[in-house]
Each structure stands twice: as C-alpha cells, then as structure tokens.
Amino acid sequence: MTVYFIGAGPGDPELITVKGQRLIRSCPVIIYAGSLVPAAVLDGHQAETLVNSAELHLEQIIDLIKSAHEKGQDVARVHSGDPSLYGAIGEQIRYLRELSIPFEIIPGVTATAACAALLGAELTLPDVSQSVILTRYADKTAMPAGEELASLAQHGATMAIHLGVNHLQKILVELLPHYGADCPIAVIHRATWPDQDWVVGTLADIAGKVEAKGFRRTALILVGRVLGSEVFSESSLYRAGHAHLYRP
C-alpha cells in the first residue's frame, strides 16, 4: 500500500503527468482537493472511495488514509499544481512517517510554469535574470526572517508571488524601491482553466488594471524585467562556434 501525493497541474486536465493520470485511474481510494482540482482530472477513475478533502480537516484526512492502509489499498492524494509547493503535504507526510505508511510524491506542472506559458515568456534570460524566486505574501502564515518581500526583492530576480492578489497594493509598496516603477508585472487569474484571464502592466499601473478585472483570488503575480525585455544575449548552448558534448 502506498499513498501517492499527485500534482494535478494548474487546471487544464491535460497538464497532469502520465504517471499521475495512471495512478488516479487505478487507485481504489482517491482524496482530492476539490476546491482547486477540476473534476475532469478524475475522469476514468474506478475508485470505490472518492473524497473531497476541501470538506475535511487534517486529522480526518489521516483517518481515511489509515483506513485504506489497514485494507491494503493505495491512495491517490490529489493536489493542485505541484504538491511540493504550498501543497500542505509536509504535515500529512509527518503523520505518515509516524504511522510507517509508505508514500511517494508525483510532481506536477506548477502555476508559475503555466503562467509563463500563457504570457509566452522565458523567466530566465541571459543578462536579465537567471533566478526565479517562488514566494508568497505573508498573511495568515508569517514569513521566516529574511524572506519578507522587500528582502527578496533586493535580488532583482524574476519573482512569482502566490496568494497575494488581495494585498497587491502592499506588495507594490515593497517591490517598487527595488524593481522600479517601470518594471513589468503580470497578474494571472486561474491559469489554464476555461475562465483564465490576465493583465500585464508595470508596477506603476498594474493596480488599476487588476481592479478593473476584479481579480480577488486564485491569481499569481509575476514580476521581473524578463517580462518586457527584448535586449539580452543569446545562450551559449545554440551559439555557432560553441562546442559541447553533442556538437564538437
């Protein structure tokens, strides 16, 4: 018996991995995050137990897993995006280790990757930014010392900010001194879902554009010069005259 923490991807049911889809269709027990995982991801399942974890607290979820373990039934624990990023799997894994219940993590397409695809953007451009910071806005859960947005913004790297659209004005105040008012920023709402939408602007004007759209939740903020730069060096990998293992 194994508990499979499966990343369902950002919303489009075709963006789940082949392995994740196979496990969903074969596991006799499925516990899925119904508020974030579209029903189409579960198409073709033959589970005898199908539970929406949005209606449960942690101990109830663990009780379901314990029951499946006692019966020798594999569990598909389905999360949105990639479960290792803001997936709340760490607390579940801690229980599973205490109970000696085997588990495996099946990666998924992240919201950041999906948003970059929608924008037609590469997040790491030579001479512009070679780092991507994935972070969140400190609201109900405080940020560890040194991980405040203002501290991270000092790097000037491409930044993906989760769970922050309702606090956009406060976020802009922290970013402006480090990125500048003309720095490109995008806010993407429900990336890859049928009702996906987004706006692109600068730190100076994005707040008004987001207000006009009415984005209130389930949105990712991407900020960085990579979103608007056409001036950067070509990579060494494909440069004529640059030799490597496959192109002597």
C-alpha positions as CSV (number, residue, x, y, z in Angstrom):
1,M,0.0,0.0,0.0
2,T,1.3,3.5,-0.9
3,V,-0.1,7.0,-0.6
4,Y,0.6,8.9,-3.8
5,F,0.7,12.7,-3.5
6,I,-0.2,13.6,-7.1
7,G,0.3,17.0,-8.6
8,A,-2.7,17.6,-10.9
9,G,-1.2,20.7,-12.5
10,P,-2.7,24.2,-12.7
11,G,-6.1,23.4,-14.0
12,D,-6.1,22.1,-17.6
13,P,-6.7,18.3,-17.1
14,E,-4.3,17.6,-19.9
15,L,-1.4,19.1,-17.9
16,I,-1.3,16.2,-15.4
17,T,1.6,13.8,-15.9
18,V,1.1,10.4,-17.5
19,K,2.1,8.7,-14.2
20,G,-0.3,10.9,-12.2
21,Q,-3.2,10.1,-14.5
22,R,-2.4,6.4,-14.4
23,L,-2.5,6.3,-10.6
24,I,-5.7,8.3,-10.4
25,R,-7.3,5.7,-12.7
26,S,-6.0,2.7,-10.8
27,C,-6.1,3.6,-7.1
28,P,-9.1,2.3,-5.1
29,V,-9.1,5.4,-2.9
30,I,-8.9,9.0,-4.1
31,I,-8.7,12.0,-1.8
32,Y,-8.7,15.2,-3.9
33,A,-8.6,18.9,-3.2
34,G,-11.9,19.7,-4.7
35,S,-11.7,23.5,-4.5
36,L,-8.6,23.5,-6.7
37,V,-8.6,20.3,-8.8
38,P,-11.1,20.2,-11.7
39,A,-13.4,17.2,-11.9
40,A,-12.1,16.3,-15.3
41,V,-8.8,15.3,-13.8
42,L,-10.6,12.4,-12.2
43,D,-12.2,11.2,-15.4
44,G,-11.8,7.4,-15.9
45,H,-11.2,6.6,-12.2
46,Q,-12.5,3.4,-10.8
47,A,-12.1,4.2,-7.1
48,E,-14.5,2.7,-4.6
49,T,-13.8,5.7,-2.3
50,L,-13.8,9.2,-3.6
51,V,-13.5,12.0,-1.1
52,N,-13.2,15.8,-1.4
53,S,-10.6,16.9,1.1
54,A,-11.8,20.6,1.0
55,E,-14.6,19.5,3.4
56,L,-12.2,17.8,5.9
57,H,-9.6,18.8,8.4
58,L,-6.2,17.2,8.7
59,E,-7.0,14.5,11.2
60,Q,-10.0,13.3,9.1
61,I,-7.7,13.0,6.1
62,I,-5.2,11.0,8.0
63,D,-8.0,8.7,9.4
64,L,-9.1,8.0,5.8
65,I,-5.5,7.1,4.9
66,K,-5.1,4.9,7.9
67,S,-8.3,3.0,7.0
68,A,-7.0,2.5,3.5
69,H,-3.7,1.3,4.9
70,E,-5.4,-1.3,7.0
71,K,-7.2,-2.6,3.9
72,G,-4.0,-2.6,1.8
73,Q,-5.5,0.0,-0.6
74,D,-3.3,2.5,-2.5
75,V,-4.4,6.1,-2.1
76,A,-4.3,8.8,-4.7
77,R,-3.9,12.1,-2.7
78,V,-4.6,14.6,-5.5
79,H,-3.4,18.2,-5.0
80,S,-3.3,21.1,-7.5
81,G,-0.2,22.3,-9.2
82,D,2.9,20.6,-7.8
83,P,2.3,19.2,-4.4
84,S,5.7,20.2,-3.1
85,L,4.8,24.0,-3.4
86,Y,2.2,25.3,-1.0
87,G,0.6,21.9,-1.1
88,A,0.3,21.3,2.7
89,I,1.7,17.8,2.2
90,G,4.5,18.2,4.7
91,E,2.1,17.9,7.6
92,Q,0.5,14.9,6.1
93,I,3.9,13.3,5.4
94,R,4.8,13.8,9.1
95,Y,1.8,11.8,10.1
96,L,2.6,9.1,7.6
97,R,6.1,8.7,8.8
98,E,4.9,8.4,12.4
99,L,2.5,5.7,11.2
100,S,5.1,3.9,9.0
101,I,2.8,4.4,5.9
102,P,4.7,4.4,2.6
103,F,4.2,7.4,0.3
104,E,5.5,8.8,-3.0
105,I,5.3,12.3,-4.5
106,I,4.3,12.6,-8.1
107,P,5.4,16.1,-9.4
108,G,3.0,18.3,-11.3
109,V,3.1,21.4,-13.5
110,T,3.4,24.5,-11.4
111,A,1.2,27.6,-11.6
112,T,4.4,29.6,-12.3
113,A,5.2,27.4,-15.4
114,A,1.6,27.6,-16.6
115,C,1.6,31.4,-16.2
116,A,4.9,31.8,-18.1
117,A,3.4,29.7,-20.9
118,L,0.3,31.9,-21.1
119,L,2.5,35.0,-21.3
120,G,4.8,33.5,-23.9
121,A,7.7,34.3,-21.6
122,E,11.0,32.8,-20.6
123,L,11.6,33.5,-16.9
124,T,15.4,33.3,-17.1
125,L,17.0,35.4,-19.8
126,P,20.8,35.9,-20.1
127,D,21.9,39.3,-18.8
128,V,18.4,40.0,-17.4
129,S,17.6,37.4,-14.7
130,Q,19.0,33.9,-14.1
131,S,17.0,33.2,-10.9
132,V,13.3,32.7,-10.2
133,I,12.0,33.3,-6.6
134,L,8.8,31.5,-5.7
135,T,7.3,33.0,-2.7
136,R,4.0,34.1,-1.1
137,Y,2.5,37.1,0.7
138,A,2.6,37.0,4.4
139,D,-1.0,36.9,5.6
140,K,-2.2,34.2,7.9
141,T,1.1,32.4,7.8
142,A,4.1,34.6,8.8
143,M,7.2,34.6,6.7
144,P,10.5,33.4,8.2
145,A,13.1,36.2,8.9
146,G,14.8,37.3,5.8
147,E,12.0,36.1,3.5
148,E,9.9,39.2,3.5
149,L,9.1,40.5,0.0
150,A,11.3,43.6,0.5
151,S,14.3,41.4,1.4
152,L,13.7,39.0,-1.6
153,A,13.2,42.0,-4.0
154,Q,16.7,43.2,-3.3
155,H,17.9,40.5,-5.7
156,G,16.0,41.9,-8.6
157,A,15.3,38.4,-9.8
158,T,12.2,37.2,-11.5
159,M,9.6,36.6,-8.8
160,A,6.4,34.6,-8.6
161,I,4.2,35.7,-5.7
162,H,1.4,33.3,-4.6
163,L,-1.7,34.1,-2.6
164,G,-1.2,37.9,-2.8
165,V,-3.6,39.5,-5.2
166,N,-5.9,40.7,-2.4
167,H,-2.8,42.6,-1.0
168,L,-1.5,43.9,-4.3
169,Q,-1.1,47.5,-3.1
170,K,1.0,46.4,-0.1
171,I,3.1,44.2,-2.4
172,L,3.7,47.0,-4.8
173,V,5.0,49.2,-1.9
174,E,7.6,46.6,-1.1
175,L,8.6,45.9,-4.7
176,L,8.9,49.5,-6.0
177,P,12.2,50.6,-4.4
178,H,14.0,47.6,-5.8
179,Y,12.4,46.9,-9.2
180,G,11.4,50.5,-10.2
181,A,8.0,51.8,-11.3
182,D,8.6,50.8,-14.9
183,C,9.3,47.2,-14.1
184,P,6.9,44.8,-15.9
185,I,4.4,42.8,-13.9
186,A,1.6,40.4,-14.7
187,V,-1.3,39.1,-12.7
188,I,-2.8,35.8,-14.0
189,H,-6.1,34.6,-12.8
190,R,-6.9,30.8,-12.9
191,A,-4.2,29.9,-15.4
192,T,-5.3,27.2,-17.9
193,W,-8.9,27.0,-16.6
194,P,-11.7,27.8,-19.0
195,D,-12.2,31.2,-17.4
196,Q,-8.5,32.1,-17.3
197,D,-7.6,35.8,-17.6
198,W,-4.7,38.1,-17.0
199,V,-3.4,41.6,-17.2
200,V,0.1,42.9,-17.9
201,G,1.5,46.3,-16.9
202,T,4.1,48.0,-14.8
203,L,4.4,48.4,-11.1
204,A,3.1,51.9,-11.6
205,D,-0.2,50.9,-13.3
206,I,-1.0,47.3,-12.5
207,A,-3.2,48.0,-9.5
208,G,-5.8,49.8,-11.6
209,K,-5.8,47.1,-14.3
210,V,-6.3,44.4,-11.7
211,E,-9.1,46.4,-10.0
212,A,-10.8,46.7,-13.4
213,K,-10.7,42.9,-13.9
214,G,-12.0,42.2,-10.4
215,F,-9.4,39.6,-9.6
216,R,-9.8,38.6,-5.9
217,R,-8.3,35.1,-5.5
218,T,-6.7,32.2,-7.4
219,A,-4.2,34.5,-9.1
220,L,-0.4,34.5,-9.4
221,I,1.7,37.6,-9.6
222,L,4.8,37.5,-11.9
223,V,7.3,40.4,-11.7
224,G,10.6,41.0,-13.4
225,R,12.4,42.6,-16.3
226,V,12.2,39.3,-18.2
227,L,8.6,40.0,-19.0
228,G,9.4,43.0,-21.1
229,S,12.9,42.7,-22.3
230,E,13.9,42.2,-25.9
231,V,17.6,43.1,-25.2
232,F,19.6,40.1,-23.9
233,S,22.4,37.8,-25.0
234,E,21.8,34.6,-26.9
235,S,22.6,31.5,-24.9
236,S,25.9,29.7,-25.4
237,L,24.1,26.4,-25.9
238,Y,22.9,27.2,-29.5
239,R,25.6,29.7,-30.4
240,A,27.5,28.9,-33.6
241,G,31.1,28.0,-32.8
242,H,30.3,27.0,-29.2
243,A,31.4,23.4,-28.9
244,H,30.0,20.9,-26.4
245,L,29.5,17.2,-25.9
246,Y,26.8,16.8,-28.7
247,R,28.3,19.4,-31.1
248,P,32.1,19.2,-31.2
